[in-house]
Amino acid sequence: MYFAKKIMGFFNKIFGGKQQEGQGMAAQILSQLTTDLNLSGDQLEKIKSAFQQFREKRKAAKESGANMKEQMPAARQQLKEQILSFLNDEQKEKFRANISKYKDFFQK
């Protein structure tokens, strides 16, 4: 539990974003992925980078006045595909089996 709280604090500092019960959505997803999939340090860094790229795309789209509802589903799908590319076969299976846990993020 201590480790999970430390991770959440770290992710909140990095990703901020939409607050839900005091935690950024990206931080929640990353914490859940770390727990569910037993991510290695390397995988975690790659996934954090993918989330950061997603956040930058979201920010750029918002600043350009683009229609967020049209652009974000494709960006979320791309992020999901990137995450899957960093996982081993067992982790991919677990990710797909647990997708309902992450649906608030990936299916908005």
Biopython code that builds the backbone (N, CA, C, O; Angstrom):
import numpy as np
from Bio.PDB.StructureBuilder import StructureBuilder

atoms = [
    (1, "MET", "N", (0.817, -1.184, 0.000)),
    (1, "MET", "CA", (0.000, 0.000, 0.000)),
    (1, "MET", "C", (0.870, 1.262, 0.000)),
    (1, "MET", "O", (0.567, 2.231, -0.696)),
    (2, "TYR", "N", (1.931, 1.244, 0.768)),
    (2, "TYR", "CA", (2.839, 2.389, 0.824)),
    (2, "TYR", "C", (3.396, 2.686, -0.566)),
    (2, "TYR", "O", (3.436, 3.838, -0.998)),
    (3, "PHE", "N", (3.827, 1.627, -1.261)),
    (3, "PHE", "CA", (4.389, 1.778, -2.599)),
    (3, "PHE", "C", (3.357, 2.389, -3.546)),
    (3, "PHE", "O", (3.683, 3.281, -4.329)),
    (4, "ALA", "N", (2.123, 1.914, -3.474)),
    (4, "ALA", "CA", (1.063, 2.435, -4.343)),
    (4, "ALA", "C", (0.825, 3.921, -4.074)),
    (4, "ALA", "O", (0.624, 4.695, -5.010)),
    (5, "LYS", "N", (0.847, 4.325, -2.798)),
    (5, "LYS", "CA", (0.652, 5.742, -2.469)),
    (5, "LYS", "C", (1.798, 6.592, -3.002)),
    (5, "LYS", "O", (1.574, 7.697, -3.495)),
    (6, "LYS", "N", (3.024, 6.084, -2.906)),
    (6, "LYS", "CA", (4.183, 6.811, -3.429)),
    (6, "LYS", "C", (4.073, 6.968, -4.945)),
    (6, "LYS", "O", (4.356, 8.037, -5.486)),
    (7, "ILE", "N", (3.663, 5.904, -5.622)),
    (7, "ILE", "CA", (3.493, 5.956, -7.075)),
    (7, "ILE", "C", (2.433, 6.989, -7.432)),
    (7, "ILE", "O", (2.631, 7.799, -8.337)),
    (8, "MET", "N", (1.301, 6.962, -6.717)),
    (8, "MET", "CA", (0.229, 7.911, -7.013)),
    (8, "MET", "C", (0.713, 9.352, -6.839)),
    (8, "MET", "O", (0.414, 10.213, -7.666)),
    (9, "GLY", "N", (1.454, 9.609, -5.774)),
    (9, "GLY", "CA", (1.979, 10.955, -5.571)),
    (9, "GLY", "C", (2.896, 11.380, -6.696)),
    (9, "GLY", "O", (2.828, 12.515, -7.167)),
    (10, "PHE", "N", (3.752, 10.473, -7.125)),
    (10, "PHE", "CA", (4.676, 10.744, -8.223)),
    (10, "PHE", "C", (3.910, 11.027, -9.512)),
    (10, "PHE", "O", (4.199, 12.000, -10.207)),
    (11, "PHE", "N", (2.933, 10.176, -9.830)),
    (11, "PHE", "CA", (2.158, 10.352, -11.053)),
    (11, "PHE", "C", (1.344, 11.641, -11.016)),
    (11, "PHE", "O", (1.226, 12.331, -12.028)),
    (12, "ASN", "N", (0.788, 11.963, -9.866)),
    (12, "ASN", "CA", (0.019, 13.201, -9.753)),
    (12, "ASN", "C", (0.890, 14.411, -10.032)),
    (12, "ASN", "O", (0.443, 15.361, -10.675)),
    (13, "LYS", "N", (2.126, 14.390, -9.557)),
    (13, "LYS", "CA", (3.036, 15.504, -9.812)),
    (13, "LYS", "C", (3.353, 15.619, -11.297)),
    (13, "LYS", "O", (3.411, 16.721, -11.842)),
    (14, "ILE", "N", (3.557, 14.488, -11.943)),
    (14, "ILE", "CA", (3.929, 14.491, -13.357)),
    (14, "ILE", "C", (2.753, 14.835, -14.255)),
    (14, "ILE", "O", (2.869, 15.684, -15.139)),
    (15, "PHE", "N", (1.614, 14.175, -14.029)),
    (15, "PHE", "CA", (0.520, 14.260, -14.983)),
    (15, "PHE", "C", (-0.588, 15.224, -14.616)),
    (15, "PHE", "O", (-1.282, 15.733, -15.496)),
    (16, "GLY", "N", (-0.765, 15.483, -13.335)),
    (16, "GLY", "CA", (-1.840, 16.402, -12.958)),
    (16, "GLY", "C", (-3.115, 16.037, -13.674)),
    (16, "GLY", "O", (-3.669, 14.960, -13.457)),
    (17, "GLY", "N", (-3.581, 16.922, -14.521)),
    (17, "GLY", "CA", (-4.722, 16.619, -15.360)),
    (17, "GLY", "C", (-6.036, 16.685, -14.609)),
    (17, "GLY", "O", (-6.106, 17.220, -13.503)),
    (18, "LYS", "N", (-7.068, 16.144, -15.212)),
    (18, "LYS", "CA", (-8.404, 16.142, -14.636)),
    (18, "LYS", "C", (-8.369, 15.478, -13.274)),
    (18, "LYS", "O", (-7.846, 14.374, -13.122)),
    (19, "GLN", "N", (-8.916, 16.141, -12.308)),
    (19, "GLN", "CA", (-8.902, 15.613, -10.951)),
    (19, "GLN", "C", (-10.143, 14.768, -10.701)),
    (19, "GLN", "O", (-11.259, 15.165, -11.034)),
    (20, "GLN", "N", (-9.936, 13.631, -10.127)),
    (20, "GLN", "CA", (-11.024, 12.751, -9.740)),
    (20, "GLN", "C", (-10.656, 12.208, -8.373)),
    (20, "GLN", "O", (-9.726, 11.411, -8.245)),
    (21, "GLU", "N", (-11.376, 12.635, -7.360)),
    (21, "GLU", "CA", (-11.078, 12.266, -5.984)),
    (21, "GLU", "C", (-9.628, 12.598, -5.635)),
    (21, "GLU", "O", (-8.955, 11.834, -4.943)),
    (22, "GLY", "N", (-9.152, 13.756, -6.127)),
    (22, "GLY", "CA", (-7.822, 14.226, -5.785)),
    (22, "GLY", "C", (-6.695, 13.593, -6.577)),
    (22, "GLY", "O", (-5.528, 13.858, -6.292)),
    (23, "GLN", "N", (-7.004, 12.770, -7.555)),
    (23, "GLN", "CA", (-5.959, 12.104, -8.328)),
    (23, "GLN", "C", (-6.184, 12.380, -9.808)),
    (23, "GLN", "O", (-7.321, 12.372, -10.280)),
    (24, "GLY", "N", (-5.106, 12.621, -10.534)),
    (24, "GLY", "CA", (-5.224, 12.792, -11.969)),
    (24, "GLY", "C", (-5.625, 11.479, -12.617)),
    (24, "GLY", "O", (-5.222, 10.405, -12.169)),
    (25, "MET", "N", (-6.422, 11.571, -13.674)),
    (25, "MET", "CA", (-6.896, 10.362, -14.361)),
    (25, "MET", "C", (-5.728, 9.516, -14.857)),
    (25, "MET", "O", (-5.741, 8.295, -14.702)),
    (26, "ALA", "N", (-4.723, 10.148, -15.450)),
    (26, "ALA", "CA", (-3.571, 9.387, -15.942)),
    (26, "ALA", "C", (-2.855, 8.691, -14.796)),
    (26, "ALA", "O", (-2.416, 7.548, -14.930)),
    (27, "ALA", "N", (-2.739, 9.376, -13.679)),
    (27, "ALA", "CA", (-2.081, 8.776, -12.516)),
    (27, "ALA", "C", (-2.852, 7.566, -12.024)),
    (27, "ALA", "O", (-2.260, 6.559, -11.636)),
    (28, "GLN", "N", (-4.172, 7.664, -12.041)),
    (28, "GLN", "CA", (-4.993, 6.524, -11.622)),
    (28, "GLN", "C", (-4.777, 5.330, -12.547)),
    (28, "GLN", "O", (-4.597, 4.201, -12.091)),
    (29, "ILE", "N", (-4.798, 5.592, -13.840)),
    (29, "ILE", "CA", (-4.622, 4.506, -14.808)),
    (29, "ILE", "C", (-3.236, 3.892, -14.660)),
    (29, "ILE", "O", (-3.101, 2.668, -14.645)),
    (30, "LEU", "N", (-2.213, 4.720, -14.550)),
    (30, "LEU", "CA", (-0.850, 4.200, -14.408)),
    (30, "LEU", "C", (-0.690, 3.375, -13.138)),
    (30, "LEU", "O", (-0.039, 2.331, -13.151)),
    (31, "SER", "N", (-1.268, 3.830, -12.071)),
    (31, "SER", "CA", (-1.198, 3.073, -10.824)),
    (31, "SER", "C", (-1.903, 1.731, -10.974)),
    (31, "SER", "O", (-1.400, 0.699, -10.531)),
    (32, "GLN", "N", (-3.069, 1.759, -11.600)),
    (32, "GLN", "CA", (-3.829, 0.519, -11.803)),
    (32, "GLN", "C", (-3.066, -0.437, -12.713)),
    (32, "GLN", "O", (-3.011, -1.636, -12.442)),
    (33, "LEU", "N", (-2.478, 0.080, -13.785)),
    (33, "LEU", "CA", (-1.696, -0.763, -14.693)),
    (33, "LEU", "C", (-0.501, -1.375, -13.977)),
    (33, "LEU", "O", (-0.202, -2.556, -14.151)),
    (34, "THR", "N", (0.175, -0.572, -13.176)),
    (34, "THR", "CA", (1.340, -1.059, -12.436)),
    (34, "THR", "C", (0.947, -2.213, -11.531)),
    (34, "THR", "O", (1.646, -3.224, -11.462)),
    (35, "THR", "N", (-0.167, -2.061, -10.843)),
    (35, "THR", "CA", (-0.649, -3.099, -9.936)),
    (35, "THR", "C", (-1.125, -4.329, -10.703)),
    (35, "THR", "O", (-0.734, -5.453, -10.388)),
    (36, "ASP", "N", (-1.967, -4.114, -11.706)),
    (36, "ASP", "CA", (-2.577, -5.228, -12.433)),
    (36, "ASP", "C", (-1.572, -6.039, -13.234)),
    (36, "ASP", "O", (-1.672, -7.264, -13.309)),
    (37, "LEU", "N", (-0.606, -5.356, -13.832)),
    (37, "LEU", "CA", (0.271, -6.009, -14.808)),
    (37, "LEU", "C", (1.677, -6.272, -14.298)),
    (37, "LEU", "O", (2.491, -6.869, -15.003)),
    (38, "ASN", "N", (1.970, -5.833, -13.083)),
    (38, "ASN", "CA", (3.314, -6.018, -12.526)),
    (38, "ASN", "C", (4.364, -5.503, -13.520)),
    (38, "ASN", "O", (5.249, -6.242, -13.951)),
    (39, "LEU", "N", (4.244, -4.245, -13.862)),
    (39, "LEU", "CA", (5.125, -3.639, -14.860)),
    (39, "LEU", "C", (6.563, -3.554, -14.365)),
    (39, "LEU", "O", (6.819, -3.314, -13.185)),
    (40, "SER", "N", (7.488, -3.755, -15.288)),
    (40, "SER", "CA", (8.902, -3.541, -14.972)),
    (40, "SER", "C", (9.165, -2.037, -14.989)),
    (40, "SER", "O", (8.337, -1.261, -15.467)),
    (41, "GLY", "N", (10.297, -1.637, -14.478)),
    (41, "GLY", "CA", (10.668, -0.226, -14.492)),
    (41, "GLY", "C", (10.738, 0.324, -15.907)),
    (41, "GLY", "O", (10.304, 1.446, -16.168)),
    (42, "ASP", "N", (11.286, -0.473, -16.819)),
    (42, "ASP", "CA", (11.402, -0.054, -18.213)),
    (42, "ASP", "C", (10.019, 0.129, -18.842)),
    (42, "ASP", "O", (9.772, 1.116, -19.535)),
    (43, "GLN", "N", (9.127, -0.822, -18.598)),
    (43, "GLN", "CA", (7.776, -0.715, -19.140)),
    (43, "GLN", "C", (7.067, 0.514, -18.578)),
    (43, "GLN", "O", (6.388, 1.238, -19.307)),
    (44, "LEU", "N", (7.226, 0.738, -17.301)),
    (44, "LEU", "CA", (6.585, 1.879, -16.660)),
    (44, "LEU", "C", (7.074, 3.192, -17.271)),
    (44, "LEU", "O", (6.276, 4.092, -17.531)),
    (45, "GLU", "N", (8.364, 3.301, -17.495)),
    (45, "GLU", "CA", (8.912, 4.520, -18.107)),
    (45, "GLU", "C", (8.351, 4.728, -19.513)),
    (45, "GLU", "O", (8.006, 5.850, -19.884)),
    (46, "LYS", "N", (8.259, 3.658, -20.292)),
    (46, "LYS", "CA", (7.720, 3.764, -21.652)),
    (46, "LYS", "C", (6.255, 4.179, -21.632)),
    (46, "LYS", "O", (5.824, 5.001, -22.440)),
    (47, "ILE", "N", (5.494, 3.605, -20.704)),
    (47, "ILE", "CA", (4.075, 3.936, -20.614)),
    (47, "ILE", "C", (3.891, 5.372, -20.127)),
    (47, "ILE", "O", (3.013, 6.082, -20.617)),
    (48, "LYS", "N", (4.703, 5.801, -19.173)),
    (48, "LYS", "CA", (4.634, 7.195, -18.716)),
    (48, "LYS", "C", (4.917, 8.141, -19.878)),
    (48, "LYS", "O", (4.256, 9.169, -20.025)),
    (49, "SER", "N", (5.896, 7.792, -20.698)),
    (49, "SER", "CA", (6.228, 8.617, -21.854)),
    (49, "SER", "C", (5.054, 8.674, -22.832)),
    (49, "SER", "O", (4.750, 9.733, -23.381)),
    (50, "ALA", "N", (4.400, 7.539, -23.046)),
    (50, "ALA", "CA", (3.242, 7.500, -23.944)),
    (50, "ALA", "C", (2.111, 8.374, -23.403)),
    (50, "ALA", "O", (1.455, 9.082, -24.168)),
    (51, "PHE", "N", (1.878, 8.330, -22.093)),
    (51, "PHE", "CA", (0.857, 9.190, -21.488)),
    (51, "PHE", "C", (1.229, 10.659, -21.634)),
    (51, "PHE", "O", (0.363, 11.498, -21.882)),
    (52, "GLN", "N", (2.500, 10.971, -21.482)),
    (52, "GLN", "CA", (2.942, 12.359, -21.625)),
    (52, "GLN", "C", (2.705, 12.846, -23.055)),
    (52, "GLN", "O", (2.262, 13.976, -23.262)),
    (53, "GLN", "N", (2.997, 11.999, -24.036)),
    (53, "GLN", "CA", (2.742, 12.360, -25.431)),
    (53, "GLN", "C", (1.252, 12.587, -25.669)),
    (53, "GLN", "O", (0.856, 13.519, -26.369)),
    (54, "PHE", "N", (0.429, 11.716, -25.072)),
    (54, "PHE", "CA", (-1.021, 11.874, -25.191)),
    (54, "PHE", "C", (-1.460, 13.211, -24.598)),
    (54, "PHE", "O", (-2.262, 13.934, -25.189)),
    (55, "ARG", "N", (-0.930, 13.520, -23.439)),
    (55, "ARG", "CA", (-1.289, 14.775, -22.768)),
    (55, "ARG", "C", (-0.897, 15.978, -23.628)),
    (55, "ARG", "O", (-1.642, 16.954, -23.714)),
    (56, "GLU", "N", (0.266, 15.905, -24.257)),
    (56, "GLU", "CA", (0.709, 16.999, -25.123)),
    (56, "GLU", "C", (-0.196, 17.136, -26.344)),
    (56, "GLU", "O", (-0.497, 18.251, -26.769)),
    (57, "LYS", "N", (-0.632, 16.012, -26.910)),
    (57, "LYS", "CA", (-1.560, 16.059, -28.048)),
    (57, "LYS", "C", (-2.879, 16.685, -27.631)),
    (57, "LYS", "O", (-3.451, 17.504, -28.351)),
    (58, "ARG", "N", (-3.352, 16.288, -26.458)),
    (58, "ARG", "CA", (-4.611, 16.825, -25.944)),
    (58, "ARG", "C", (-4.506, 18.337, -25.741)),
    (58, "ARG", "O", (-5.415, 19.086, -26.096)),
    (59, "LYS", "N", (-3.402, 18.767, -25.174)),
    (59, "LYS", "CA", (-3.186, 20.195, -24.925)),
    (59, "LYS", "C", (-3.112, 20.963, -26.243)),
    (59, "LYS", "O", (-3.715, 22.028, -26.378)),
    (60, "ALA", "N", (-2.373, 20.425, -27.215)),
    (60, "ALA", "CA", (-2.240, 21.090, -28.514)),
    (60, "ALA", "C", (-3.590, 21.184, -29.218)),
    (60, "ALA", "O", (-3.913, 22.212, -29.814)),
    (61, "ALA", "N", (-4.374, 20.116, -29.151)),
    (61, "ALA", "CA", (-5.693, 20.131, -29.783)),
    (61, "ALA", "C", (-6.592, 21.168, -29.123)),
    (61, "ALA", "O", (-7.330, 21.886, -29.798)),
    (62, "LYS", "N", (-6.525, 21.237, -27.816)),
    (62, "LYS", "CA", (-7.345, 22.199, -27.074)),
    (62, "LYS", "C", (-6.945, 23.629, -27.415)),
    (62, "LYS", "O", (-7.804, 24.488, -27.618)),
    (63, "GLU", "N", (-5.642, 23.882, -27.478)),
    (63, "GLU", "CA", (-5.149, 25.230, -27.783)),
    (63, "GLU", "C", (-5.450, 25.651, -29.212)),
    (63, "GLU", "O", (-5.617, 26.838, -29.489)),
    (64, "SER", "N", (-5.520, 24.688, -30.120)),
    (64, "SER", "CA", (-5.787, 25.014, -31.521)),
    (64, "SER", "C", (-7.276, 25.212, -31.792)),
    (64, "SER", "O", (-7.671, 25.606, -32.889)),
    (65, "GLY", "N", (-8.092, 24.935, -30.785)),
    (65, "GLY", "CA", (-9.532, 25.084, -30.968)),
    (65, "GLY", "C", (-10.158, 23.913, -31.696)),
    (65, "GLY", "O", (-11.295, 24.000, -32.159)),
    (66, "ALA", "N", (-9.426, 22.824, -31.797)),
    (66, "ALA", "CA", (-9.925, 21.637, -32.493)),
    (66, "ALA", "C", (-11.093, 21.028, -31.725)),
    (66, "ALA", "O", (-11.256, 21.250, -30.525)),
    (67, "ASN", "N", (-11.885, 20.269, -32.436)),
    (67, "ASN", "CA", (-13.001, 19.569, -31.812)),
    (67, "ASN", "C", (-12.454, 18.376, -31.031)),
    (67, "ASN", "O", (-12.086, 17.354, -31.610)),
    (68, "MET", "N", (-12.407, 18.523, -29.717)),
    (68, "MET", "CA", (-11.815, 17.498, -28.855)),
    (68, "MET", "C", (-12.575, 16.173, -28.943)),
    (68, "MET", "O", (-11.964, 15.105, -28.904)),
    (69, "LYS", "N", (-13.897, 16.239, -29.062)),
    (69, "LYS", "CA", (-14.693, 15.010, -29.115)),
    (69, "LYS", "C", (-14.374, 14.190, -30.359)),
    (69, "LYS", "O", (-14.521, 12.968, -30.356)),
    (70, "GLU", "N", (-13.945, 14.853, -31.409)),
    (70, "GLU", "CA", (-13.593, 14.144, -32.637)),
    (70, "GLU", "C", (-12.168, 13.601, -32.586)),
    (70, "GLU", "O", (-11.908, 12.506, -33.085)),
    (71, "GLN", "N", (-11.252, 14.345, -31.995)),
    (71, "GLN", "CA", (-9.842, 13.968, -32.030)),
    (71, "GLN", "C", (-9.413, 13.013, -30.923)),
    (71, "GLN", "O", (-8.534, 12.179, -31.136)),
    (72, "MET", "N", (-10.007, 13.121, -29.770)),
    (72, "MET", "CA", (-9.519, 12.353, -28.624)),
    (72, "MET", "C", (-9.745, 10.844, -28.711)),
    (72, "MET", "O", (-8.889, 10.095, -28.240)),
    (73, "PRO", "N", (-10.845, 10.354, -29.284)),
    (73, "PRO", "CA", (-10.966, 8.891, -29.379)),
    (73, "PRO", "C", (-9.813, 8.242, -30.150)),
    (73, "PRO", "O", (-9.318, 7.187, -29.754)),
    (74, "ALA", "N", (-9.391, 8.860, -31.233)),
    (74, "ALA", "CA", (-8.270, 8.315, -32.004)),
    (74, "ALA", "C", (-6.975, 8.393, -31.203)),
    (74, "ALA", "O", (-6.156, 7.476, -31.247)),
    (75, "ALA", "N", (-6.795, 9.483, -30.474)),
    (75, "ALA", "CA", (-5.586, 9.630, -29.652)),
    (75, "ALA", "C", (-5.575, 8.605, -28.521)),
    (75, "ALA", "O", (-4.527, 8.044, -28.198)),
    (76, "ARG", "N", (-6.736, 8.359, -27.919)),
    (76, "ARG", "CA", (-6.818, 7.341, -26.860)),
    (76, "ARG", "C", (-6.528, 5.950, -27.416)),
    (76, "ARG", "O", (-5.838, 5.153, -26.781)),
    (77, "GLN", "N", (-7.056, 5.662, -28.600)),
    (77, "GLN", "CA", (-6.806, 4.365, -29.224)),
    (77, "GLN", "C", (-5.318, 4.198, -29.516)),
    (77, "GLN", "O", (-4.763, 3.118, -29.315)),
    (78, "GLN", "N", (-4.679, 5.251, -29.984)),
    (78, "GLN", "CA", (-3.246, 5.197, -30.251)),
    (78, "GLN", "C", (-2.473, 4.936, -28.960)),
    (78, "GLN", "O", (-1.529, 4.147, -28.950)),
    (79, "LEU", "N", (-2.866, 5.589, -27.882)),
    (79, "LEU", "CA", (-2.221, 5.374, -26.589)),
    (79, "LEU", "C", (-2.399, 3.924, -26.143)),
    (79, "LEU", "O", (-1.452, 3.295, -25.670)),
    (80, "LYS", "N", (-3.594, 3.406, -26.290)),
    (80, "LYS", "CA", (-3.871, 2.012, -25.915)),
    (80, "LYS", "C", (-2.981, 1.057, -26.711)),
    (80, "LYS", "O", (-2.435, 0.105, -26.153)),
    (81, "GLU", "N", (-2.838, 1.308, -27.999)),
    (81, "GLU", "CA", (-1.982, 0.469, -28.843)),
    (81, "GLU", "C", (-0.516, 0.581, -28.428)),
    (81, "GLU", "O", (0.212, -0.411, -28.438)),
    (82, "GLN", "N", (-0.086, 1.784, -28.065)),
    (82, "GLN", "CA", (1.291, 1.961, -27.592)),
    (82, "GLN", "C", (1.514, 1.163, -26.311)),
    (82, "GLN", "O", (2.524, 0.473, -26.171)),
    (83, "ILE", "N", (0.580, 1.258, -25.390)),
    (83, "ILE", "CA", (0.708, 0.515, -24.137)),
    (83, "ILE", "C", (0.818, -0.977, -24.426)),
    (83, "ILE", "O", (1.690, -1.655, -23.882)),
    (84, "LEU", "N", (-0.057, -1.486, -25.272)),
    (84, "LEU", "CA", (-0.015, -2.915, -25.609)),
    (84, "LEU", "C", (1.326, -3.310, -26.218)),
    (84, "LEU", "O", (1.803, -4.423, -25.997)),
    (85, "SER", "N", (1.930, -2.413, -26.979)),
    (85, "SER", "CA", (3.212, -2.737, -27.621)),
    (85, "SER", "C", (4.348, -2.883, -26.610)),
    (85, "SER", "O", (5.371, -3.496, -26.915)),
    (86, "PHE", "N", (4.177, -2.328, -25.414)),
    (86, "PHE", "CA", (5.212, -2.409, -24.381)),
    (86, "PHE", "C", (5.055, -3.637, -23.481)),
    (86, "PHE", "O", (5.925, -3.916, -22.656)),
    (87, "LEU", "N", (3.960, -4.362, -23.635)),
    (87, "LEU", "CA", (3.648, -5.474, -22.735)),
    (87, "LEU", "C", (4.040, -6.818, -23.330)),
    (87, "LEU", "O", (4.094, -6.983, -24.549)),
    (88, "ASN", "N", (4.313, -7.779, -22.445)),
    (88, "ASN", "CA", (4.534, -9.144, -22.917)),
    (88, "ASN", "C", (3.169, -9.805, -23.119)),
    (88, "ASN", "O", (2.140, -9.215, -22.791)),
    (89, "ASP", "N", (3.159, -11.015, -23.652)),
    (89, "ASP", "CA", (1.897, -11.670, -23.991)),
    (89, "ASP", "C", (0.982, -11.858, -22.779)),
    (89, "ASP", "O", (-0.227, -11.648, -22.879)),
    (90, "GLU", "N", (1.539, -12.246, -21.657)),
    (90, "GLU", "CA", (0.733, -12.447, -20.450)),
    (90, "GLU", "C", (0.117, -11.124, -19.980)),
    (90, "GLU", "O", (-1.046, -11.077, -19.580)),
    (91, "GLN", "N", (0.904, -10.065, -20.034)),
    (91, "GLN", "CA", (0.411, -8.751, -19.620)),
    (91, "GLN", "C", (-0.665, -8.239, -20.580)),
    (91, "GLN", "O", (-1.643, -7.626, -20.152)),
    (92, "LYS", "N", (-0.482, -8.493, -21.879)),
    (92, "LYS", "CA", (-1.495, -8.084, -22.857)),
    (92, "LYS", "C", (-2.827, -8.756, -22.555)),
    (92, "LYS", "O", (-3.883, -8.127, -22.613)),
    (93, "GLU", "N", (-2.762, -10.035, -22.234)),
    (93, "GLU", "CA", (-3.974, -10.789, -21.910)),
    (93, "GLU", "C", (-4.663, -10.181, -20.679)),
    (93, "GLU", "O", (-5.881, -9.998, -20.668)),
    (94, "LYS", "N", (-3.878, -9.876, -19.655)),
    (94, "LYS", "CA", (-4.434, -9.270, -18.439)),
    (94, "LYS", "C", (-5.007, -7.882, -18.733)),
    (94, "LYS", "O", (-6.071, -7.523, -18.228)),
    (95, "PHE", "N", (-4.297, -7.108, -19.552)),
    (95, "PHE", "CA", (-4.771, -5.769, -19.911)),
    (95, "PHE", "C", (-6.134, -5.863, -20.589)),
    (95, "PHE", "O", (-7.065, -5.142, -20.231)),
    (96, "ARG", "N", (-6.241, -6.745, -21.558)),
    (96, "ARG", "CA", (-7.510, -6.896, -22.284)),
    (96, "ARG", "C", (-8.617, -7.415, -21.366)),
    (96, "ARG", "O", (-9.768, -6.992, -21.475)),
    (97, "ALA", "N", (-8.269, -8.325, -20.467)),
    (97, "ALA", "CA", (-9.261, -8.872, -19.535)),
    (97, "ALA", "C", (-9.751, -7.815, -18.551)),
    (97, "ALA", "O", (-10.889, -7.877, -18.085)),
    (98, "ASN", "N", (-8.902, -6.855, -18.237)),
    (98, "ASN", "CA", (-9.237, -5.820, -17.253)),
    (98, "ASN", "C", (-9.602, -4.483, -17.884)),
    (98, "ASN", "O", (-9.667, -3.472, -17.184)),
    (99, "ILE", "N", (-9.839, -4.458, -19.177)),
    (99, "ILE", "CA", (-10.068, -3.187, -19.869)),
    (99, "ILE", "C", (-11.225, -2.403, -19.252)),
    (99, "ILE", "O", (-11.252, -1.175, -19.327)),
    (100, "SER", "N", (-12.172, -3.100, -18.650)),
    (100, "SER", "CA", (-13.297, -2.388, -18.030)),
    (100, "SER", "C", (-12.827, -1.479, -16.892)),
    (100, "SER", "O", (-13.478, -0.476, -16.601)),
    (101, "LYS", "N", (-11.716, -1.812, -16.251)),
    (101, "LYS", "CA", (-11.167, -0.953, -15.194)),
    (101, "LYS", "C", (-10.667, 0.371, -15.758)),
    (101, "LYS", "O", (-10.660, 1.390, -15.068)),
    (102, "TYR", "N", (-10.257, 0.344, -17.002)),
    (102, "TYR", "CA", (-9.644, 1.516, -17.622)),
    (102, "TYR", "C", (-10.599, 2.233, -18.575)),
    (102, "TYR", "O", (-10.229, 3.236, -19.184)),
    (103, "LYS", "N", (-11.824, 1.722, -18.706)),
    (103, "LYS", "CA", (-12.740, 2.237, -19.726)),
    (103, "LYS", "C", (-13.054, 3.718, -19.570)),
    (103, "LYS", "O", (-13.286, 4.409, -20.562)),
    (104, "ASP", "N", (-13.065, 4.216, -18.325)),
    (104, "ASP", "CA", (-13.353, 5.638, -18.139)),
    (104, "ASP", "C", (-12.351, 6.510, -18.880)),
    (104, "ASP", "O", (-12.676, 7.618, -19.307)),
    (105, "PHE", "N", (-11.151, 6.014, -19.028)),
    (105, "PHE", "CA", (-10.132, 6.773, -19.747)),
    (105, "PHE", "C", (-10.153, 6.460, -21.241)),
    (105, "PHE", "O", (-10.178, 7.373, -22.066)),
    (106, "PHE", "N", (-10.143, 5.175, -21.590)),
    (106, "PHE", "CA", (-9.969, 4.787, -22.986)),
    (106, "PHE", "C", (-11.236, 4.879, -23.824)),
    (106, "PHE", "O", (-11.153, 4.855, -25.052)),
    (107, "GLN", "N", (-12.403, 4.983, -23.204)),
    (107, "GLN", "CA", (-13.635, 4.984, -23.988)),
    (107, "GLN", "C", (-14.443, 6.257, -23.850)),
    (107, "GLN", "O", (-15.649, 6.249, -24.098)),
    (108, "LYS", "N", (-13.819, 7.334, -23.466)),
    (108, "LYS", "CA", (-14.531, 8.620, -23.379)),
    (108, "LYS", "C", (-14.754, 9.174, -24.751)),
    (108, "LYS", "O", (-15.336, 10.249, -24.896)),
]
sb = StructureBuilder()
sb.init_structure("model")
sb.init_model(0)
sb.init_chain("A")
sb.init_seg("    ")
for serial, (resi, resn, name, xyz) in enumerate(atoms, 1):
    if name == "N":
        sb.init_residue(resn, " ", resi, " ")
    sb.init_atom(name, np.array(xyz, "f"), 0.0, 1.0, " ", f" {name:<3s}", serial, name[0])
structure = sb.get_structure()
